[in-house]
């Protein structure tokens, strides 16, 4: 089954909901960055949440999520857009610890709790929309919940989970966002709160193979969910040799001449996807001409 996301309404429009299966997307991130299990869980939860935040955008709008909790994993940076495309990396991908007291990957220890989660949205206007909150948990689901409530004033519940195989590959990944719309009844809020306290952890639901639709039915009840849109999601990078060519040109004539004289070639690497681009001497000399 390929990764996909659903947008839905529940309880006759009192609740807006998103759910996603992101196993292949997170798997691609793991393969590209060779992340160890705890780092995979942190990056995977961030990619999953960003995919759902991206689904709230329209057209060519995009966003960047930056998580810097002061932990050994370093900065987590993830880009997403309204088309279901995400990409991201962690500064230190080879981070792993023993399981925590709940028998889960210790994401909090890897991420840290002394720092911030920020979301920058490019909605096609001159100014970007930026929201930033302190990290309150380090487990990331709670941190995205806190962000949505405090920065976007939308009462929400975010669940994200990643399961890792013994060979470090990704077994399963996914998540949900439940949001209360203005005017949601107390009875509806109580029902959702009760369900969230009763259902198994998100990673267990994903391990069982629940679809995004079934995830939302677990939270809201089978007869209460109305899916309004379904879209594919994927790990997709926007880097290209042309983009790196423009970056080399922007270095200026003297810098390019120095590269040609010193190394005779150049290698550029994309942080987001680890793709490498080689430029031989002839290519660099052409770029030098353009720089002049």
Order of alpha helices (4+ residues) and beta strands (2+ residues): beta-beta-alpha-alpha-beta-beta-beta-alpha-beta-beta-alpha-beta-beta-alpha-alpha-alpha-beta-beta-alpha-alpha-beta-beta-alpha
